[in-house]
Amino acid sequence: MARGYPAGCRPSEERNTMQNNTYNGSNPVRVAMDAMGGDHGPVETVKGAILAAKATNAEIILVGDQEPIEQELNNHDISDIKINVVPSEGKIGDDEHPLQAMRTKPKSSVLVATKLVKSGDADVIVSMGSTGGSMASAVLTLGLFEGLERPCLGGPFLGLAPNTVLVDIGSNIDCRPGLLLNFASLGSTWARTYMGIEDPRVALLSVGSESAKGNKQVQESYQVFEDSNMNFVGNVEGMDFFTQKAEVIICDGFVGNILIKFTEGLGAAFAAYSKKRLASLLDENSLGKFAAELVQLTNRTRTNGGPLFGVNGPVILGHGSSKSDEILAAISTSVRYVELGMVDIMRADLASMNAKSESGASR
């Protein structure tokens, strides 16, 4: 196990170009793990990273406060896995303003980890830490796709609807129709390439299926989507997540974040209720497995991690309360994300869609 900064990648260095950061496919994927992120770092992040290194053959770069990371590593057998430590100083907390924290904590774990991707010393960053801090670090360090105003978060969020992608799930509170269309392109590419859905159907989340239903944002977006080359099937309602009317459902982050947190809370409430009602019918082990399954069915992003779409480098974000198994799943997601070349494909698809839109508008 190596310890220390990879060559040429101390956090004080400033880099303005994306050099040597394209995965070549011949070596193990190098995952920069924000070891201090989340409620249980570095103990659970280190455990999850070790599990991932064994399960995926990835090379894990643990970024964080060196002493507690090494103390946790000493509790495990890591003789046959690829795992390195890159020291950093502190982390960005959920209660901190992301941009201000980046200025006051330039060597925080998420910033150092993101710079490893920027410099080409890592292929992807995985973080369970502050969503705002992770997003700000990614946008300012890696940059956005050309023509894209903001990044977005997305992916399947319901175990009950594993082939349905929701975008945006919390990164943008207010969105213009054109931005939502860009998000639809990114979500469609994810569904087609990562999930294997040949021609994903795209829909807007609204209060009714009719084109005139919804607020001003949804009504204006409907026309923009209808005029695009998307496989747009119109509006869907909340119950349609379970009816397979569309594989990619688009909303702003205000609605999306409320939705995922509601389903997360619902799953936990169902699990607690089931434990009480079924306590006399099932043994404790079976009851625990059943309760965990209920949570999984209502909150898939918690267990698999979700990609940050639209930045010039692979970024996977996870739930702050993630434990080692969930961190393993998020790292596994990140490895496949890199191996498929998702960033390059998404960037090309978005550029193609925008070029066609501009061509049509000029006629």
C-alpha positions in Angstrom: 0.0 0.0 0.0 1.4 3.4 -1.0 1.0 6.6 1.0 1.4 10.1 -0.2 0.5 12.3 -3.1 0.6 10.9 -6.6 3.2 12.6 -8.7 2.3 16.2 -9.6 -0.9 16.3 -7.7 -0.4 18.2 -4.5 -3.6 20.2 -3.7 -1.8 23.5 -3.9 -1.2 23.1 -7.6 -3.6 24.9 -9.9 -4.5 23.1 -13.2 -6.5 24.7 -15.9 -6.7 21.9 -18.5 -8.1 18.4 -18.6 -4.9 16.5 -19.5 -4.5 12.8 -19.4 -7.8 12.3 -17.7 -9.5 9.9 -20.2 -9.6 6.3 -19.0 -7.7 4.1 -21.4 -9.5 0.9 -20.6 -6.4 -1.3 -20.0 -5.7 -0.6 -16.3 -7.9 -0.8 -13.1 -10.1 2.2 -12.6 -8.6 4.6 -10.1 -11.3 5.8 -7.7 -10.6 8.9 -5.6 -12.6 8.3 -2.4 -13.5 11.3 -0.2 -12.7 9.3 2.9 -13.9 12.1 5.3 -17.2 12.6 3.6 -20.5 11.6 5.2 -21.7 10.9 8.7 -19.4 7.8 9.2 -16.1 8.8 7.5 -13.5 7.6 7.7 -14.5 4.4 9.4 -17.3 3.3 7.0 -15.7 4.9 3.9 -12.5 2.9 4.5 -14.4 -0.3 5.1 -16.5 0.3 1.9 -13.4 1.1 -0.1 -11.7 -2.1 1.0 -14.8 -4.1 0.0 -14.8 -2.3 -3.4 -11.2 -2.9 -4.0 -11.7 -6.6 -3.5 -15.0 -6.8 -5.5 -14.1 -4.7 -8.5 -10.3 -4.8 -8.8 -10.4 -1.0 -8.7 -7.5 1.0 -7.4 -8.8 3.0 -4.4 -7.2 6.3 -3.5 -8.4 7.3 0.0 -8.3 11.1 0.4 -8.5 12.5 3.9 -6.9 13.0 7.3 -4.0 10.5 7.2 -3.9 9.4 10.8 -7.5 8.2 11.3 -7.5 6.6 7.8 -4.3 4.6 8.6 -5.7 3.6 12.0 -8.8 2.2 10.3 -6.7 0.5 7.5 -4.6 -1.2 10.3 -7.8 -3.0 11.3 -8.1 -4.8 8.0 -6.1 -7.2 5.7 -5.2 -5.1 2.7 -2.3 -7.1 1.5 -3.8 -8.2 -1.8 -5.6 -5.0 -2.9 -4.7 -1.7 -4.5 -5.3 1.0 -2.0 -3.4 4.3 -1.5 -3.7 7.2 0.9 -3.5 10.9 -0.2 -3.5 13.2 2.8 -5.8 16.3 3.0 -6.9 18.7 5.7 -10.5 18.7 7.0 -13.7 18.4 5.1 -16.6 20.6 3.9 -19.6 20.2 6.2 -23.3 20.2 5.3 -23.8 23.4 7.3 -21.1 25.3 5.5 -21.6 27.5 2.4 -19.8 25.6 -0.3 -18.0 28.4 -2.1 -16.9 30.0 1.2 -15.7 26.7 2.5 -13.7 26.0 -0.6 -11.9 29.3 -0.1 -11.2 28.7 3.6 -10.4 25.0 3.2 -8.5 24.7 0.0 -7.0 21.3 1.1 -10.3 19.7 2.1 -10.8 16.1 1.2 -13.4 16.6 -1.5 -11.3 19.3 -3.2 -8.1 17.3 -3.1 -10.0 14.2 -4.5 -11.5 16.3 -7.3 -8.1 17.7 -8.3 -6.8 14.1 -8.6 -9.4 13.6 -11.4 -8.6 17.0 -12.9 -4.8 16.1 -13.1 -5.4 12.6 -14.4 -4.2 10.9 -11.3 -7.6 9.4 -10.7 -10.4 8.4 -13.1 -13.4 9.2 -10.8 -14.3 10.8 -7.5 -16.8 9.3 -5.1 -18.1 11.3 -2.1 -20.7 10.8 0.6 -20.0 14.3 1.9 -21.8 17.6 1.5 -23.7 17.6 -1.8 -23.2 21.4 -2.2 -19.5 21.1 -1.5 -19.0 18.2 -3.9 -20.9 19.9 -6.7 -19.1 23.2 -6.2 -15.8 21.4 -6.2 -16.6 19.5 -9.3 -17.9 22.5 -11.3 -15.0 24.8 -10.3 -12.3 22.2 -10.7 -13.5 20.1 -13.7 -15.8 22.6 -15.5 -19.1 22.1 -17.2 -19.9 20.8 -20.6 -19.9 23.5 -23.3 -23.3 25.2 -23.5 -24.5 23.8 -20.2 -25.3 26.4 -17.5 -25.5 24.0 -14.5 -24.9 20.4 -13.6 -27.7 18.1 -12.4 -28.1 15.0 -10.3 -30.0 12.0 -11.5 -30.4 8.2 -11.8 -32.9 5.5 -10.8 -34.2 6.4 -7.3 -36.9 3.8 -6.7 -36.2 0.1 -6.3 -39.8 -0.5 -7.2 -39.1 1.3 -10.6 -35.5 0.4 -11.3 -35.7 1.3 -15.0 -37.0 4.9 -14.4 -34.5 7.7 -14.1 -35.4 11.0 -12.3 -33.5 14.2 -13.2 -33.0 16.6 -11.3 -33.0 15.2 -7.8 -31.8 18.3 -5.9 -29.1 20.4 -7.5 -31.2 23.2 -9.2 -34.2 24.8 -7.5 -35.3 26.9 -10.5 -34.9 25.8 -14.1 -35.7 27.4 -17.5 -37.2 25.1 -20.1 -33.9 25.0 -22.1 -32.0 23.8 -19.1 -34.6 21.1 -18.4 -34.2 19.9 -22.0 -30.4 19.7 -21.5 -31.1 17.6 -18.4 -33.3 15.4 -20.4 -30.5 14.8 -22.9 -28.1 13.8 -20.1 -30.7 11.5 -18.5 -31.5 9.9 -21.8 -27.9 9.1 -22.5 -27.6 7.6 -19.0 -30.7 5.4 -19.6 -29.5 4.3 -23.0 -25.8 3.7 -22.3 -25.6 2.7 -18.7 -29.0 1.0 -18.3 -29.2 -0.5 -21.8 -32.6 1.1 -22.8 -32.5 1.5 -26.5 -34.8 4.5 -27.1 -35.8 5.9 -23.7 -39.0 7.7 -23.4 -38.8 11.2 -21.9 -41.6 12.8 -19.9 -42.1 15.9 -17.7 -43.4 15.5 -14.2 -46.6 17.4 -13.7 -50.0 17.4 -12.0 -51.8 16.0 -15.0 -51.0 14.3 -18.3 -52.6 17.0 -20.5 -50.2 19.6 -22.1 -52.0 22.5 -20.5 -51.6 21.1 -17.0 -48.8 22.2 -14.7 -47.2 25.5 -13.6 -45.7 28.0 -16.1 -42.3 26.2 -16.1 -43.9 22.9 -17.0 -46.2 24.3 -19.7 -43.4 26.3 -21.4 -41.1 23.2 -21.2 -43.7 21.0 -22.8 -43.5 23.0 -26.0 -39.7 23.1 -26.0 -39.6 19.3 -25.4 -42.2 18.7 -28.1 -40.1 20.7 -30.6 -36.9 18.7 -29.8 -35.7 15.4 -31.2 -36.3 13.7 -27.9 -38.5 10.7 -27.6 -40.9 12.9 -25.7 -44.2 11.3 -24.5 -45.7 14.2 -22.7 -46.5 14.8 -19.0 -46.7 12.1 -16.4 -47.9 12.2 -12.8 -46.4 10.9 -9.6 -48.2 7.5 -9.8 -46.6 7.0 -13.3 -43.2 6.1 -11.8 -44.7 2.7 -11.3 -46.6 2.4 -14.6 -43.5 2.5 -17.0 -44.9 5.3 -19.1 -41.5 6.8 -19.4 -37.9 5.8 -18.6 -36.6 9.4 -18.0 -38.7 11.8 -16.0 -37.7 15.4 -15.8 -38.4 18.0 -13.1 -36.5 20.8 -11.3 -34.4 20.0 -8.3 -37.0 21.5 -5.9 -39.6 19.0 -6.8 -37.1 16.1 -7.3 -35.4 16.6 -3.9 -38.8 16.7 -2.1 -39.8 13.5 -4.0 -36.7 11.5 -3.1 -36.7 12.6 0.5 -40.4 11.7 0.8 -39.9 8.2 -0.6 -36.8 7.8 1.6 -38.9 8.7 4.7 -41.8 6.5 3.5 -39.5 3.5 3.2 -38.1 4.0 6.7 -41.6 4.5 8.1 -42.8 1.3 6.4 -39.8 -0.6 7.7 -40.5 0.6 11.3 -44.2 -0.2 11.0 -43.5 -3.7 9.6 -41.2 -4.5 12.4 -43.9 -3.7 14.9 -46.7 -5.6 13.1 -44.6 -8.6 12.1 -42.6 -9.1 15.2 -44.6 -12.0 16.3 -44.5 -13.7 12.9 -40.8 -13.4 11.9 -37.6 -14.0 13.7 -35.3 -11.0 14.3 -33.0 -11.8 11.4 -35.8 -12.2 8.8 -37.5 -9.1 10.1 -34.4 -7.1 9.7 -33.9 -8.3 6.1 -37.5 -7.5 5.3 -37.2 -4.0 6.7 -34.0 -3.4 4.7 -35.7 -4.6 1.6 -38.5 -2.0 2.1 -36.0 0.8 2.4 -34.2 -0.4 -0.8 -37.5 -0.5 -2.7 -38.2 3.1 -1.9 -34.7 4.6 -2.1 -32.3 3.3 -4.7 -30.0 6.3 -4.9 -29.1 5.8 -1.2 -27.7 2.3 -2.0 -26.2 2.8 -5.5 -24.9 6.4 -5.5 -25.9 8.9 -8.2 -23.9 10.6 -10.9 -23.4 14.3 -11.2 -24.3 14.9 -14.8 -22.7 17.7 -16.9 -19.2 18.1 -15.5 -16.0 17.3 -17.3 -15.1 14.3 -15.2 -16.8 11.4 -13.5 -18.4 12.3 -10.2 -20.5 9.9 -8.1 -22.3 11.3 -5.0 -23.8 9.2 -2.2 -26.0 9.6 0.8 -24.4 11.1 3.9 -25.5 8.3 6.1 -24.1 5.6 3.9 -22.4 2.6 5.5 -19.8 0.3 4.0 -22.2 -1.8 1.8 -23.7 1.4 0.3 -20.2 2.8 -0.3 -19.2 -0.4 -2.0 -22.3 -0.1 -4.3 -21.4 3.6 -5.1 -17.9 2.7 -6.0 -19.1 -0.1 -8.2 -21.3 2.4 -9.9 -18.4 4.7 -10.4 -16.2 1.9 -11.9 -18.8 1.1 -14.5 -19.5 4.7 -15.2 -15.8 5.2 -16.1 -15.5 1.9 -18.1 -18.4 2.9 -20.3 -17.0 6.4 -21.0 -20.2 8.0 -19.8 -18.8 11.6 -19.6 -17.6 11.6 -23.2 -20.8 10.1 -24.5 -23.0 12.5 -22.6 -21.0 15.5 -23.7 -21.2 14.4 -27.4 -24.9 13.7 -27.2 -25.7 17.1 -25.6 -23.6 18.9 -28.1 -25.4 17.0 -31.0 -28.8 17.9 -29.6 -28.0 21.5 -29.1 -26.5 21.8 -32.6 -29.7 20.3 -34.1 -31.8 22.7 -32.0 -29.8 25.7 -33.2 -30.0 24.4 -36.8 -33.8 24.1 -36.6 -34.2 27.5 -35.0 -32.2 29.2 -37.8 -34.4 27.9 -40.6 
